[in-house]
Amino acid sequence: MGSRARTRLRRFGLTERAAHWLLAVTFFAMLFTGLCLSVSAFQGILDRPTAKAWHLWSAIALAVGLVLVVLLGDRRALARSARQIDRFDADDAEWLKGGPRRVWNGRPAPPQGRFNAGQKLNASLIGGLMLAMYATGGLLWYGERDTSYRFAGTVMVHDWATLFLMLLVAGHLYLAVLHPATRHALRGMTLGDVDEDWARRHHAKWVESAAAGAPAPPAAPETPPRRPAEPARTDLL
């Protein structure tokens, strides 16, 4: 007996995936070059001018790339994702209360939407920390050209924001790649769809809302009634 074919649900479109991978690639480029600039163990890999140039251009590539994604991509999809990430409800609060324990005991979580509460919190923290990185990074860059932009604590804030980002990204990578219960979500950010059974267990409210809003399948075209066959003519024989 053959196994049942898996049903997959579209979770992320091309625009959302492009924004995610643009952020991922440029973040790791900035992280690597930043370590080459500030950590002695990395300083022999790239010379300082090259590391600075790559660091700066990676930051520019992220900013310009996101603008292009918004201008040229599916803005409705991006706005929908932003609204869903920004909205926390009672189920999200309940999810956050028991989130750390569920990673280890595997107990069922409160029903979640397309993004669970942990993903919403992670996205919000990363967004805020990236803004802090751009603000302090801009001050550091201007400070090398004009001493009036040099402020005490700018480097410290930049470094602490980097550390917190590293921790958040490390947790994100563990859950997306290694943790057995959550690594199936990676397919949604690579190919765009996820297994429906997995989605029902982890994002039940999203599956229900998607099913409720799904358009009805097109009706099959009506087949015209078949005309009865004409009897064979015998007057020609």
Secondary structure, DSSP 8 states (H G I E B T S, - for coil): -------EEE---HHHHHHHHHHHHHHHHHHHHHHHHH-GGGTTTS-HHHHHHHHHHHHHHHHHHHHHHHHHS-HHHHHHHHHHHH---HHHHHHHHHHHHHHHH--------SS-HHHHHHHHHHHHHHHHHHHHHHHHHHHTT-GGG--TTHHHHHHHHHHHHHHHHHHHHIIIII-TTTGGGHHHHHTSEEEHHHHHHH-HHHHHHHHHH---------------------TT-
